[in-house]
Amino acid sequence: MKVYAFDFDGVISDSARGWAFFCRRAWIKMGNKPISLKVIEKHRPYVKNAKESFGLLVLLSQKSKITRENVKRATKQKEKSSEFVELFIKEKSSIEKSKLARLYGPYKFMIPFLKSIGKPIYIVTNNKKEFILPTLKMYNLPINDDNIIDISLSHDKKKHISEICRREKILPQDIAFVEDSIDHLKDVIQTKVQAYLASWGCVLQEDIKEAQKLGVTILDKNNLEDLKKEHFDVVNDEDKVIGKAPRDECHAKGLLHRASHILILNSEGKILFQKRSMEKDLYPG
């Protein structure tokens, strides 16, 4: 059995527009000069949360260089960043649900993909469930309300994974986890989940390079269907995992991967042979 766990913002939801909309409103409510929505939206990959969003807007207002480190430094104005977070959440909470759903609408290619999975789907997010439900309802996405594991459980997505394992009575290895935050991926791969970086989300080129070094599979619109295939650990000559690939790709390209063999012998030293299925892609029969 395989269970799918998706982050929401930047993986299912094309959330940059909605995020920029509430950032701008909170920023103006603080008495600051407006910043272009398109300029804010363009810089979404540089922030992790609402507090860092304040740091980004400080830099944009000063026309300073935008890097993740600079954003973190600009966030250290604790009182003002906390005020910004409160205003951001207040603005988001007060808006009409249908408008919220449109602002946080899903990527168009994700709608048919999610509907085609046919297995349990979870959302693991540091967002709030109340902000996610309007989008799921409006676009009729096949995710049960109870399968949204949000910030009320924890900020730690390892705990989200543990909760899924508890509910489904499975191991982390049985979960395909799709995330656009390299930091969350670095943390969660310790659990041995099948980890994937959604490159269409809030991702910089440096994130893709780091994910590749970690052996995390990079997903894009063209290989998204591979997520539904059985994947093998691809190894080098020293049996070190250097990546993952679908079964058919491993066999077609001759990629070195791990396999299990069971030898059954009786007391007379005879070996049990099982005829190989005719459905196998290699050596049928």
Phi, psi and omega in degrees: 000139176237138176244143180255132177234119182243137164293159182266295183293119177089352177245300173271313184267132172279077197271354186300321182294314179296317178301313181297322181300312182283329174301312183297318180295316180295319180298316180292321179298335178279359178092014180269161177289142181300147173241143182303135177302317183295324178293316179297311183303321181301331186260015181306321183295350184272356183235153180254334187204180183296325180295316178291335177299323177298315179301320178298314182295326175300313180296317180297321180293332179267357184056040179272167179292134182262113170223164179296323179293319179295323178298315179299318180295321182288344181279351188287358172283084194302313184296314182289322179293323177293320177298318180298315181299316179299316180293320179302310181293321180298315179296319181291324182286333187270349185282152178300137186300322181293323178290322177300317180298322179289321179295327181249037180297156181285157168301135185301322182289343180281336184297304179294329180296312180299323181287343183267351188294310177072016176226166183305134178239130175244151168251125176245118192211152170264015172271180176258141181306321183297335180273347182265322184306317180303322179292317180299319182290313184298322185259007174053047180279140189279059180232122180293145179305320182291345181268014173263109179257108191249195185296342180294336175280309183184160168280341187275114183286346172296323178290328175297317179297317179299322180294320177298316179300319180296315183291317186268352182058052180228175175263158177305328180299341181272004183251128171267113186251119184246123188217150176252000178261118181295329180294316177296322180295316180301324180286314189282334181297344176298336182280350182078019173295162171278105190260139180224138174262122177277101188286350178277352185273213184276070191235137172258163181301326179295330178293318180298316180297319180292320178298320179297321178295327181278354182080019179275134180288134179266123178259142169220184184298330186280332182245016182302324181297337178298338180300332182273354181270161173288132181248146176248152167287125175268131185236164173265189184295343180260013178065027175268130181292125181242004178161185176229154177205151178298154181309311185296325178290319178302316182285321181293323184261357180068034180287137181288125182215163181280149176213160178245140177230138178241126177252125180246119179239146176262184185295342179268004179081011178279145180256135176278126176252138175245130180292135182287141181301144176287350180274352182293143179281339174241135176050051179298140177081000000 
